[in-house]
């Protein structure tokens, strides 16, 4: 019975904190974002399908296919510094599992005043968090019930929201377009805890859910050199169904279905061609996390209420330079404000304010093929949060390299 209680408490802590994938909905939805984060006025490349659906009606006529992948090197770390648990004080826990498969795909067709597109993206989450030496929180909970705060254990979490978007755009005037579409989200989550001394061998479960939302956009060119854009994506409500419960958890009836939404977002952009080869752009996004229902699988062990996430926002600036007819180099900066607070942020999937620096290039290989390379470095605005076991510092560092290819048949 004591073993079951320890298992239950540890799982409750993990599930309560880790699965907030929707709140940390990503901006790096395409490889293009790693070249220039100011994509809200994109009307030149197929990934306008992701960031600015109104802009798809301004592309050159034709059929486009874009395929890309991002290689993510990350490190999450945390350290308790103000805690009554002496064995854990100032002990650093870190995780650095790389993500080598993070794809995106766009198919787009533009003809005269009309455009239609389909894209596949990683809408939120996107990788595995693997604490091979455990975490401060799980170590504290195990130690509080067993007396051993150094008991070896592992915590592994995988959370991915696969997204598909289907959009249509119409340009009634040469300077103005309207667009609308649907967004589909499939949320998949998996958690495992291994602690041999407790008889735990990949104890955990899987959960999954599906939801549908809408997209609306408008793009305007008041002058030949200027672009303005507005895009709104509605909240996607997702009811997560718990399944494949590991037998190690047999007898635990506390695992329940729960909701884990993707928040609504509003994106605005401004762009201006300051010279024939140079285009500068500014953008901003607002994410309505307070209206996104975020819950955990072990709801009856907690408050039974959604986590109180904060609304968040980001701002970005970028520049593109057409060096030749075949080469375009670009770069930019993005700042993202965190949606987390003392109540909601966590050591498993930290949601922190962050700075991003990007650099990349497009190379037109032929009339049909254009290749792209991009890289992004993210460093967090380190912050201290309070928890039931003391205060801890959260830090994240991420480097992303991306490759992409656009094919435009004759």
Secondary structure, DSSP 8 states (H G I E B T S, - for coil): -HHHHHHHHHHHHHHHHH--TTTT--S--SGGGGT-S--TT--SSTTHHHH-GGGGGGS-SEEEEEEEEEEEEEEEEEEEEE-S-GGGTT-EEEE---B---EEEEEEEEETTEEEEEEEEEEEEEEEEEETT--HHHHHHHHHHHS-TT---EEEEEEEEEEEEEEEEEEEETTEEEEEEEEEEEEEEEEEEEEGGGTEEEEEEEEEEEEEEEEEEEEE-SSTTEEEEEEEE--B--EEEEE---GGGTT------EEB-B-EEEEEEEEEEEETTEEEEEEEEEEEGGGS-B--S-GGGTTSS------EEEEEEEEEEE-SSSEEEEEEEEEE-----TTT--SSS----EEEEEEEEEEE-SSSEEEEEEEEEEEE--EEEEETTEEEEEEEEEEEEEEEEEE---
